[in-house]
Amino acid sequence: MPESETMTEKKKPRRTAERILEVTLELFNRFGEPNVSTTLISAELGISPGNLYYHYPAKDELVNALFDRYAKVLAELLPAARGVENVEDAWLFLHVLFEAIWTHRFLYRDLNDLLSKNRHLETSFQAVLKGKARAVHDLLDGLSRNKVVRITTPEAETAATSMVVVLTYWLSYEYVRDPRHALEPDVAAAALNRGAFHVLSLLAPHLEPASRAHLLALAGGYREGDGA
């Protein structure tokens, strides 16, 4: 057998596994993980259930693989918080972070349910929270060094915790506000802008006047009609 054919055969299972994850992520994000069965996934892919089980013998393995991929994205993204020097840097960083959360939004939409029945997520999501907390502290340190915020250590601890809470549950809030539309792609931009604004708004009492005005300018019309 020619070498090229051998290489093609070796690559095919890997490509199938990746395609399964891509389609599963799309379905989980659209309908919610509890509402998507492996039968639906295999039908959407046009493969047999046996082929799906060959790659992922249980639905939890699909969830775990998608979570691990998300955790890897965060591990590469969160260190960028150390480079934040001003409100615009913070705004852009939070947007990128919210985009990563949005791409894996099924985790946040069904978070409590997933944690209650999946041991891997129960333990591993703690690391996600810790990573977000470190990133927020790094962001605050950068803003403090550059005199963008004036905040005491106790105030910074409280603000950091509140910022992580909003980061983690913002999409849940959006979903409760409008269950039929909140997690649809056509409203993503407005939802993420509102989220970034509300995270940074927790620092508003500590921002220097010029930086506070800049935050309001960046947020623009995205604060209108957010129901908060």
Secondary structure, DSSP 8 states (H G I E B T S, - for coil): --HHHHHHHHHHHHHHHHHHHHHHHHHHHHH-GGG--HHHHHHHHT--HHHHHHH-SSHHHHHHHHHHHHHHHHHHHGGGGGG--SHHHHHHHHHHHHHHHHHTHHHHHTHHHHHHH-HHHHHHHHHHHHHHHHHHHHHHHHHHHTTSB---HHHHHHHHHHHHHHHHHHHHHHHHH-TTTTTSGGGHHHHHHHHHHHHHHTTGGGB-HHHHHHHHHHHGGGGTT---
